[in-house]
Amino acid sequence: MESKELALFCAKVLNDKLSKNLSVLYVQEVTTLADYFVIATGGNATHVKALADEVEFKLRQEGIAPGHIEGHGSHSWIVMDYGAVVVHVFSEEAREFYDLERLWKDGQKLELDFD
């Protein structure tokens, strides 16, 4: 799966699981960390964990395993590293505090349409 396709797949999974403030940033031009950041917010700690678990489950069904997952213990920010795509699932408070869209404002925000 190409990096853009992977990022949009993750975004679709998060959208289907009712994440809030879903965003996909193309950051390949501004960092070597990844090609895309997928950013989503859960309504509470349980929802944050459920969102991350669903992404991991759906990608494993596609034969894609994360390189690393961090933050399952905190339930306020779970980061899932899929190489060219990094998925960030935040609580509302953590999303506001870290404000990745501002931090990576030089990246290009993709338009999402799941209809």
Buried (B, 14 or more C-beta within 10 A) or exposed (E): BEBBEBBBBBBBBBEEBEBBEBBBBBBBEEEEEBBBBBBBBBBEEEBBBBBBBBBBEBBEEEEBEBEEBEBEEEBBBBBBBBEBBBBBBBBBEBBEEBEBBEEBEEBEEBEEEEE
